[in-house]
């Protein structure tokens, strides 16, 4: 199935933020994309209580990644996402704060505890 525009935009924002973090340079682009999508879905779907609910058999099939393979990347991306508003390199944050990109960098969901949990490594 297709994802909503908000989910797609948030995943793109997360991927662009990854370009500013040296620890993510060695990650394969496919893993970054899969992890960004998983993180975006988890953050935007408050009804989901775990990453296992996010990572459906369909996503597993099309990405060829098991959730356990994405844990470390999801955690790093969550850290980058949390620190984006105060980061020295703020161009990506500013870009995605624009109406053209649905002001995705400023949505309230990014202030929810789930993102802090994921950045701390609590990926269930």
Helices and strands as residue ranges (DSSP letters): H 5-18, G 22-24, H 29-44, H 51-54, H 57-63, H 67-83, G 84-86, H 91-95, G 99-101, G 104-106, G 108-111, H 113-119
